[in-house]
């Protein structure tokens, strides 16, 4: 492989782009299970770092580098297709999306306009975040990471060269790579969402490509052809392996797992155009053609897929049509929209125009998000859509302050746990019922709080099982590992409070905990003896019920309402101006099947424990929402679910009578 001191074009790089965009599109359109096509983004990062850093190195060494010229080229390269996609998505979103999703789209549009999509999405990430399939601009997180890198990287190279010449660039590359990788590994321990979205945790992937570009420019001559063949074969094997191993091995991502696609991309680039894989596969005409439209295809494919699915077109054939539409739009964009604005004269005017257009789009999105401007369907669907998501608050600020006043040390137990701590007292005075557990209690509080004969306290935490000394969370999520402290405090308060007569224990994810394929995990902090999940769950539940019973408390354990295998907004598909077949008629989850079997396994476990405690009462929250055939997300014009698991305000009031009757019966024993 000869060194390349001047700008050049390699057909095999177009082919590598084709692989990176192709696997991303395939993953998003069809193969969510058993296929790690999302790593195509990491391949993109390496290619970007290699090509753009190489151009920066050439210009800096030649003494002609200009930040203004660099950013001007970036604007003309990135903005034409991006503005086109943003404008089209925003317009169609106004027609097709309901208010909450349209306003969220506005926020994402504003973030995309300043290349901060990754930061906006990270701020949204959490237990009650909307499904990724409901966010038409979700994919722009990667563009945000990339452009944030290029805000800093050219300046760093320019300064390093000015002060220490080549040695300065080498040190900048090395330290930047190590610092970024270390930052990612640190974040993987505490917050995998941060490791995914925070830019400095992903910079090392672009720096890997940049390092290769630097090495090529410092070396004279080509690597031996046999070595090039070996590089290309190993590189392809790493890519293919990463598509499968990361998924099948349940490897946390990005983390160390990202080394496979990054290393594979680096080896294929280093192999050069004469290498076996590069020449025989990557340089094929179809691969080159797809690679040449890879950027607009990446931009177009996700909004097309999301808006189609949202509108009721969900089957494999519909996705095939969507991919075809995205490819056609990408070709039109690459052929007719990008070239006039990217090439030719009057570059300063083009840059100013593109910046102005993006600013207008960004301000429009900001106005929609901040002012809660309605979508086109507002008047027709607003009574139902208010129940979807978390637009209707569970409790007021005053109710939150009243809860904290009962347990003043609560906030100090888990610093920075905002959004994970659910603490409300229905009305002033002493509570007589305590809801303890996880977010399932948020579904119960509004309905129970409406009864004047009860003063309900909810003291729960996200993902936290209602058991003493028990950590329950998704195995890759480190942000809720200390929520057990909030549970312990709530259980201790309930046991010691003379006014509390009934404690309601609720846990939404018991079914996930018992599924071998689930990412949920449980740690018994009081008894570290190794045991299967069923045994750990049983001893934690027994320990908790025994303590509460010894304190003279009545104990009610809820069996969760059914999970839906679809998003509740799908129930309203027919209300969209353009729609395909309604998602389900009626809007419900059939009885039986994998989802119900998992919940039945948890219910059986709870019943085995409860039979040894005569005073414990079980309440099935699914019963009021189900018949012999279906469990309903929507029925009789009432939307019962906020999302796939949590009940809406209407759903809470639908199940409240069953729970209220159980509480009153227990109080009158």
C-alpha positions in Angstrom: 0.0 0.0 0.0 1.6 3.2 -1.1 1.4 6.3 1.1 -1.0 9.0 -0.1 0.3 12.5 0.5 -2.5 14.0 -1.6 -6.3 13.6 -1.6 -7.3 10.4 -3.3 -10.3 8.3 -3.9 -10.4 4.5 -3.2 -13.3 2.4 -4.6 -12.9 -0.1 -1.8 -13.6 2.6 0.8 -17.0 3.2 -1.0 -17.5 -0.6 -0.5 -16.7 -0.4 3.2 -19.2 2.5 3.4 -21.7 0.2 1.8 -21.2 -2.5 4.4 -21.5 0.0 7.2 -24.8 1.6 6.0 -26.1 -1.8 4.7 -25.9 -3.5 8.0 -27.4 -0.6 9.8 -30.4 -0.4 7.5 -30.9 -4.2 7.7 -30.7 -4.1 11.5 -33.3 -1.3 11.6 -35.6 -2.7 9.0 -35.6 -6.5 9.8 -33.0 -8.2 11.9 -33.3 -6.9 15.4 -32.7 -10.4 16.9 -29.4 -12.2 16.5 -27.7 -9.5 14.4 -25.6 -6.6 15.6 -25.9 -4.4 12.6 -25.8 -1.3 14.8 -22.0 -1.6 14.7 -22.1 -0.2 11.2 -22.0 3.2 12.9 -18.6 2.4 14.5 -17.3 1.5 11.0 -18.5 4.9 9.8 -16.6 6.6 12.6 -13.4 4.9 11.6 -13.8 5.8 7.9 -14.6 9.4 8.8 -11.6 9.7 11.1 -9.3 8.1 8.4 -10.4 10.3 5.5 -11.0 13.6 7.2 -8.0 13.4 9.5 -5.8 12.5 6.5 -6.9 15.7 4.7 -6.2 17.7 7.9 -2.8 16.2 8.2 -1.9 17.1 4.6 -3.1 20.7 4.9 -1.4 21.2 8.2 1.9 19.8 7.0 1.7 21.9 3.9 1.0 25.1 5.9 -2.4 25.7 4.2 -4.8 24.6 6.8 -7.6 27.0 7.7 -10.3 26.4 10.2 -12.7 28.6 8.3 -12.2 26.7 5.1 -12.4 23.3 6.9 -15.7 24.2 8.6 -17.0 25.7 5.3 -16.4 22.4 3.6 -18.1 20.5 6.4 -21.2 22.7 6.1 -21.3 22.1 2.3 -20.8 18.4 2.8 -23.2 17.8 5.7 -26.0 20.4 5.4 -27.6 19.9 2.0 -28.8 16.3 2.6 -29.4 16.9 6.3 -31.6 20.0 5.8 -33.6 18.1 3.2 -34.2 15.2 5.5 -35.0 17.4 8.6 -37.5 19.5 6.6 -39.3 16.5 5.1 -39.4 14.6 8.5 -40.7 17.7 10.3 -43.5 18.3 7.7 -44.6 14.6 7.7 -44.3 14.4 11.4 -46.7 17.3 11.8 -49.3 15.5 9.8 -48.7 11.9 11.1 -47.5 12.2 14.7 -49.6 13.0 17.8 -48.9 15.9 20.0 -46.4 14.3 22.4 -44.3 12.7 19.6 -44.5 15.8 17.4 -43.2 18.0 20.3 -40.5 15.5 21.0 -39.6 15.7 17.3 -39.3 19.4 17.6 -36.8 19.0 20.4 -34.8 16.5 18.3 -34.9 18.8 15.3 -33.5 21.7 17.4 -30.7 19.3 18.7 -29.9 18.2 15.2 -29.6 21.7 14.0 -26.7 22.3 16.3 -25.3 18.8 16.1 -26.3 18.0 19.7 -28.7 15.1 19.0 -26.6 12.7 21.1 -26.8 15.1 24.1 -30.5 15.7 23.7 -31.2 11.9 23.5 -29.0 11.2 26.5 -30.9 13.8 28.5 -34.1 11.9 27.6 -32.8 8.4 28.3 -34.3 6.8 31.3 -36.9 4.3 32.5 -39.9 6.2 31.0 -38.2 7.3 27.8 -40.2 6.7 24.6 -39.4 3.7 22.5 -36.6 4.2 20.0 -39.0 3.2 17.3 -41.0 6.3 18.0 -38.1 8.8 17.4 -37.7 9.6 13.7 -34.4 11.5 14.3 -32.9 9.1 16.8 -30.2 8.1 14.4 -28.7 11.5 14.2 -26.9 10.9 17.6 -24.0 9.6 15.6 -23.8 12.7 13.4 -23.7 14.7 16.7 -20.8 12.7 18.0 -18.9 13.0 14.7 -19.3 16.8 14.3 -18.5 17.4 18.0 -15.2 15.5 17.3 -14.5 17.8 14.3 -15.1 20.9 16.4 -12.1 19.9 18.5 -9.9 17.7 16.5 -8.7 20.1 13.7 -7.8 22.7 16.3 -5.9 20.1 18.4 -3.9 19.0 15.3 -3.1 22.5 14.3 -1.9 23.5 17.8 0.1 20.2 18.2 1.8 20.7 14.8 2.6 24.4 15.6 4.3 23.6 18.9 5.9 20.2 18.5 5.5 19.3 14.8 5.1 15.6 14.1 5.9 14.6 17.7 3.1 16.8 18.9 0.6 15.2 16.6 1.7 11.7 17.7 1.3 12.6 21.4 -2.1 14.2 20.7 -3.3 11.1 18.9 -2.0 8.7 21.6 -3.3 10.7 24.6 -6.6 11.4 22.9 -7.1 7.7 22.1 -6.2 6.5 25.6 -8.2 9.2 27.4 -11.3 8.5 25.3 -11.1 4.8 25.7 -10.6 5.2 29.5 -13.6 7.5 29.7 -15.8 5.0 27.9 -14.7 2.2 30.2 -15.4 4.4 33.2 -18.9 5.2 31.9 -19.7 1.6 31.1 -19.4 0.9 34.8 -21.8 3.6 35.9 -24.1 4.5 33.0 -24.2 2.6 29.7 -26.4 5.3 28.1 -23.6 7.8 28.8 -21.0 5.6 27.3 -23.1 5.3 24.2 -24.1 9.0 23.7 -21.4 11.1 25.4 -19.0 12.2 22.6 -15.7 11.9 24.4 -16.4 8.2 25.1 -16.7 7.6 21.3 -13.9 9.8 20.0 -11.4 6.9 20.1 -13.1 5.3 17.2 -12.5 8.2 14.9 -9.0 8.6 16.4 -8.3 4.9 15.4 -8.9 6.0 11.7 -6.9 9.1 12.2 -4.0 7.1 13.6 -4.0 4.9 10.5 -4.0 8.0 8.3 -1.0 9.4 10.2 1.0 6.2 10.0 0.4 6.0 6.2 1.8 9.5 5.7 4.9 8.8 7.8 5.7 5.5 6.0 7.4 5.2 2.6 6.3 2.4 0.3 3.7 -0.3 0.4 3.1 -3.2 2.8 3.7 -6.6 1.2 0.7 -7.9 -0.7 0.5 -11.1 1.4 0.2 -9.0 4.5 -2.4 -6.8 2.8 -4.4 -10.0 2.0 -4.1 -11.1 5.6 -5.2 -7.7 6.9 -8.3 -7.7 4.7 -9.3 -11.3 5.6 -8.9 -10.7 9.3 -10.7 -7.3 9.1 -13.6 -8.9 7.3 -13.7 -11.7 9.9 -13.8 -9.2 12.7 -16.7 -7.3 11.1 -18.7 -10.5 10.5 -17.9 -11.7 14.0 -19.0 -8.5 15.6 -22.4 -8.7 13.8 -23.1 -11.9 15.6 -21.0 -12.3 18.8 -22.0 -9.0 20.4 -25.7 -10.0 20.2 -25.4 -13.7 21.0 -22.9 -13.2 23.8 -24.9 -10.4 25.4 -21.8 -8.3 25.5 -22.2 -4.7 26.8 -21.9 -2.2 24.1 -19.9 -0.1 23.2 -17.1 -0.9 25.7 -14.5 -3.4 24.8 -16.9 -5.0 22.3 -16.5 -2.0 20.0 -12.9 -3.0 19.4 -14.0 -5.7 17.0 -15.8 -3.5 14.4 -13.3 -0.7 14.9 -10.3 -3.0 14.5 -11.9 -4.7 11.5 -12.5 -1.4 9.7 -8.9 -0.2 10.5 -7.5 -3.5 9.0 -9.6 -3.2 5.9 -8.5 0.4 5.3 -4.9 -0.5 6.0 -4.9 -3.4 3.6 -5.4 -1.0 0.7 -7.2 -1.4 -2.6 -5.1 -4.4 -3.9 -5.9 -6.6 -1.0 -8.1 -9.7 -1.6 -11.3 -8.6 0.1 -11.0 -5.0 -0.9 -10.4 -5.8 -4.6 -12.8 -8.7 -4.9 -15.7 -7.6 -2.7 -15.5 -4.0 -1.6 -14.7 -2.7 -5.1 -17.6 -4.3 -6.9 -19.8 -1.8 -8.7 -22.9 -2.4 -6.6 -20.9 -1.9 -3.4 -19.3 1.3 -4.8 -22.7 2.7 -5.9 -24.3 2.0 -2.5 -21.3 3.5 -0.7 -21.6 6.7 -2.8 -25.1 7.3 -1.5 -24.3 6.0 2.0 -24.6 9.4 3.8 -28.0 10.3 2.4 -29.2 6.7 2.9 -28.2 6.8 6.5 -30.1 10.1 6.9 -33.3 8.9 5.1 -33.7 5.3 6.1 -34.6 5.8 9.8 -37.3 8.5 9.4 -38.9 6.5 6.6 -39.0 3.3 8.7 -40.2 5.1 11.9 -43.0 7.1 10.2 -44.2 4.0 8.3 -44.3 1.8 11.4 -46.0 4.6 13.4 -48.6 4.8 10.7 -49.4 1.1 10.7 -47.1 -0.4 8.1 -45.1 -2.9 10.1 -44.6 -6.2 8.2 -41.6 -7.4 6.4 -42.9 -6.4 3.0 -43.7 -2.9 4.1 -40.2 -2.6 5.5 -38.8 -3.7 2.1 -40.8 -1.0 0.4 -39.6 1.5 2.9 -36.0 0.6 2.3 -36.6 0.9 -1.5 -38.1 4.4 -0.9 -35.2 5.4 1.3 -32.7 4.2 -1.4 -34.6 6.2 -4.1 -34.7 9.3 -2.0 -31.0 8.9 -1.2 -30.1 8.6 -4.9 -32.2 11.8 -5.7 -30.5 13.6 -2.9 -27.0 12.5 -4.0 -27.7 13.3 -7.6 -29.7 16.5 -7.5 -29.5 18.2 -4.1 -25.9 17.7 -2.8 -23.8 18.5 -5.9 -25.0 22.1 -6.6 -24.5 23.1 -3.0 -21.3 21.1 -2.4 -19.3 22.0 -5.5 -18.9 24.9 -7.8 -18.2 28.6 -7.0 -19.6 31.2 -4.6 -18.9 29.0 -1.6 -19.2 31.7 1.0 -22.8 32.5 -0.1 -23.7 28.8 -0.1 -22.3 28.4 3.4 -24.3 31.4 4.7 -27.5 30.2 3.0 -27.1 26.7 4.5 -26.4 28.0 7.9 -29.4 30.3 7.7 -31.7 27.5 6.6 -30.5 25.3 9.4 -31.0 28.1 11.9 -34.6 28.5 10.8 -35.3 24.8 11.1 -33.7 24.6 14.5 -35.7 27.6 15.8 -38.9 26.1 14.4 -38.2 22.8 16.3 -37.4 24.7 19.4 -40.7 26.6 19.2 -42.6 23.4 18.8 -40.9 21.8 21.8 -41.0 24.8 24.2 -44.4 26.2 23.3 -46.0 22.7 23.0 -47.4 23.5 19.6 -49.9 20.9 18.5 -49.8 18.6 15.6 -52.3 18.4 12.8 -54.4 15.8 14.6 -54.6 17.6 17.9 -58.3 18.4 18.0 -59.3 14.9 17.0 -57.1 12.7 19.3 -56.0 14.9 22.2 -58.4 13.4 24.8 -56.8 9.9 24.2 -53.2 10.9 23.5 -52.9 12.8 26.8 -53.0 9.3 28.4 -50.0 8.1 26.4 -46.6 8.7 27.8 -46.3 10.8 31.0 -48.1 14.0 30.1 -50.5 13.5 33.1 -48.3 13.8 36.2 -48.8 11.0 38.8 -48.4 13.4 41.8 -48.0 17.1 42.5 -45.0 19.0 43.9 -46.9 19.5 47.1 -47.5 15.7 47.4 -43.8 15.2 46.7 -42.7 17.6 49.4 -45.1 16.0 51.9 -43.5 12.6 51.2 -40.0 13.8 51.7 -41.0 15.5 54.9 -41.9 12.1 56.3 -38.4 10.7 55.3 -36.1 13.7 55.3 -33.0 11.8 54.6 -34.4 10.2 51.4 -32.6 12.5 48.9 -29.2 11.9 50.5 -29.5 8.1 50.2 -28.9 8.1 46.4 -27.5 11.4 45.2 -28.4 12.3 41.7 -31.2 9.8 41.5 -33.7 12.4 40.1 -36.3 10.6 38.0 -35.8 7.3 39.8 -37.3 8.2 43.1 -41.1 8.1 43.3 -42.2 9.7 46.6 -45.7 11.2 47.1 -48.3 11.5 49.9 -51.8 11.8 48.7 -53.0 14.4 51.3 -51.7 16.1 54.4 -51.7 14.0 57.6 -50.5 10.6 58.6 -50.5 7.9 55.9 -52.4 4.7 56.4 -51.3 2.8 53.3 -47.8 2.6 51.8 -47.0 1.6 48.2 -43.5 0.2 48.1 -41.6 -1.2 45.1 -40.9 0.0 41.6 -42.6 2.1 39.0 -45.6 -0.2 39.0 -46.8 1.8 42.0 -47.0 4.9 39.8 -49.8 3.1 38.0 -51.6 2.5 41.3 -51.2 5.9 43.1 -53.6 8.1 41.1 -56.5 5.7 41.4 -56.0 4.9 45.1 -55.3 8.6 46.0 -58.7 9.5 44.7 -60.4 7.6 47.6 -61.1 10.0 50.5 -61.1 7.1 53.0 -57.4 6.4 52.4 -54.2 8.5 52.7 -51.8 6.8 50.4 -48.0 7.1 50.6 -45.9 6.0 47.6 -42.3 5.5 48.4 -40.8 3.6 45.5 -37.9 3.6 43.1 -37.2 2.8 39.5 -36.5 -0.9 38.9 -36.4 -1.6 42.6 -38.0 -4.8 43.9 -40.0 -4.3 47.2 -37.7 -6.5 49.2 -35.2 -5.8 51.9 -31.5 -5.6 50.9 -32.2 -6.5 47.3 -30.7 -4.9 44.2 -32.7 -5.5 41.0 -31.8 -3.8 37.7 -30.9 -4.5 34.1 -27.5 -6.1 34.2 -26.0 -3.4 31.8 -27.6 -0.5 33.6 -25.5 0.8 36.5 -27.5 3.9 37.3 -30.1 2.2 39.6 -27.9 -0.1 41.6 -28.3 1.9 44.8 -32.1 2.3 44.6 -32.4 -0.6 47.1 -31.4 2.0 49.8 -34.6 3.9 49.0 -36.6 0.6 49.3 -35.0 -0.3 52.6 -35.8 3.2 54.0 -39.4 2.9 52.8 -39.9 -0.5 54.3 -38.3 0.6 57.6 -40.5 3.7 57.7 -43.7 1.6 57.0 -42.8 -1.0 59.7 -42.1 1.7 62.3 -45.0 4.1 61.5 -48.0 3.5 63.8 -50.4 5.1 61.3 -49.6 2.7 58.4 -51.8 -0.3 58.6 -51.3 -1.8 55.1 -48.2 -2.1 53.0 -48.7 -2.8 49.3 -45.7 -4.5 47.6 -45.5 -4.2 43.8 -42.8 -5.3 41.4 -43.3 -5.0 37.6 -40.3 -6.9 36.5 -40.6 -10.1 38.4 -41.3 -11.9 35.1 -38.1 -10.4 33.6 -36.1 -11.6 36.5 -37.1 -15.2 36.0 -36.5 -15.3 32.3 -33.1 -16.8 31.4 -32.8 -14.7 28.3 -33.5 -11.4 30.2 -31.0 -8.8 31.0 -32.5 -8.2 34.4 -30.6 -9.4 37.4 -31.0 -9.6 41.2 -28.5 -9.4 44.0 -29.4 -10.5 47.5 -27.2 -8.2 49.7 -28.3 -9.9 52.9 -27.5 -13.5 51.7 -24.8 -13.7 49.0 -25.1 -17.5 48.9 -25.2 -18.5 45.2 -28.7 -19.6 44.1 -30.9 -19.6 41.1 -33.1 -16.5 40.5 -36.2 -18.3 41.8 -34.5 -19.1 45.1 -33.1 -15.6 45.6 -36.5 -14.1 44.9 -38.2 -16.4 47.3 -35.8 -15.8 50.2 -35.9 -12.0 49.7 -39.7 -12.0 49.6 -40.0 -14.2 52.7 -37.6 -12.0 54.6 -39.6 -8.9 53.8 -43.0 -10.3 54.5 -41.8 -11.8 57.8 -40.5 -8.4 59.0 -43.6 -6.5 58.0 -45.9 -9.1 59.5 -43.9 -9.1 62.8 -44.4 -5.3 62.9 -48.1 -5.9 62.7 -48.6 -4.7 59.2 -51.1 -6.1 56.7 -49.3 -7.0 53.5 -50.8 -7.0 50.0 -48.7 -8.2 47.1 -49.9 -7.2 43.6 -49.5 -9.4 40.6 -48.7 -7.0 37.7 -51.0 -6.1 34.9 -50.1 -7.7 31.6 -47.4 -6.4 29.4 -48.4 -5.3 25.9 -46.4 -6.6 23.0 -47.0 -3.4 21.1 -46.9 0.4 21.9 -50.3 1.8 23.0 -50.1 4.6 20.4 -50.6 1.8 17.8 -54.1 1.6 19.1 -54.8 4.9 17.5 -53.4 4.2 14.1 -56.7 4.6 12.4 -56.8 8.2 13.6 -53.8 9.2 11.6 -54.4 11.0 8.2 -52.4 8.3 6.4 -52.4 4.8 7.8 -52.0 1.2 7.0 -53.8 -1.7 8.6 -54.6 -1.1 12.2 -52.0 -2.7 14.5 -54.5 -4.8 16.4 -58.3 -5.0 16.5 -59.3 -4.8 19.3 -56.3 -3.1 21.0 -55.2 -5.8 23.3 -52.7 -8.5 24.0 -54.0 -12.1 23.5 -54.1 -14.2 26.7 -51.4 -16.8 27.0 -48.2 -16.7 25.0 -44.6 -15.9 26.1 -45.4 -12.6 27.8 -48.2 -14.0 30.0 -46.3 -17.2 30.7 -43.4 -15.2 32.2 -45.7 -13.2 34.4 -47.5 -16.4 35.5 -44.2 -17.9 36.6 -43.6 -14.9 38.8 -47.2 -15.1 40.2 -46.6 -18.8 41.0 -43.5 -17.9 42.9 -45.3 -15.3 44.9 -48.2 -17.7 45.7 -45.8 -20.3 47.0 -44.5 -17.7 49.6 -47.9 -16.2 50.4 -49.4 -19.5 51.4 -47.0 -19.7 54.4 -48.2 -16.2 55.6 -52.0 -16.4 56.2 -52.4 -12.7 56.5 -50.9 -11.9 53.1 -53.4 -11.0 50.3 -52.7 -11.2 46.6 -54.3 -8.8 44.2 -54.2 -9.5 40.4 -54.1 -6.1 38.6 -54.7 -7.8 35.3 -58.2 -9.0 36.2 -60.0 -5.7 35.7 -58.4 -5.1 32.3 -58.8 -8.6 30.8 -61.4 -11.0 29.6 -61.0 -14.6 28.6 -59.5 -13.7 25.3 -57.6 -10.4 25.6 -56.0 -8.0 28.0 -56.8 -4.5 26.8 -54.6 -1.5 26.3 -57.7 0.5 25.2 -61.3 -0.3 25.6 -64.6 1.6 25.5 -62.9 4.7 24.4 -60.5 4.6 27.4 -56.7 4.4 27.0 -55.6 2.2 29.9 -51.8 2.2 29.3 -49.2 4.9 29.2 -46.7 2.6 27.6 -46.2 -1.2 27.2 -46.4 -1.8 31.0 -47.4 1.2 33.0 -51.1 2.1 33.3 -52.5 5.5 32.4 -54.6 7.6 34.7 -57.7 5.9 33.3 -56.1 2.5 33.8 -55.2 3.3 37.3 -58.8 4.2 38.1 -59.9 1.0 36.4 -57.9 -1.2 38.7 -58.2 0.9 41.8 -61.5 -0.6 43.0 -60.1 -4.1 43.3 -57.1 -2.9 45.3 -59.2 -0.5 47.4 -61.5 -3.3 48.4 -58.6 -5.5 49.4 -57.1 -2.7 51.5 -60.4 -1.9 53.3 -61.0 -5.6 54.0 -57.6 -5.9 55.5 -58.1 -2.8 57.7 -61.3 -4.2 59.1 -60.0 -7.5 60.1 
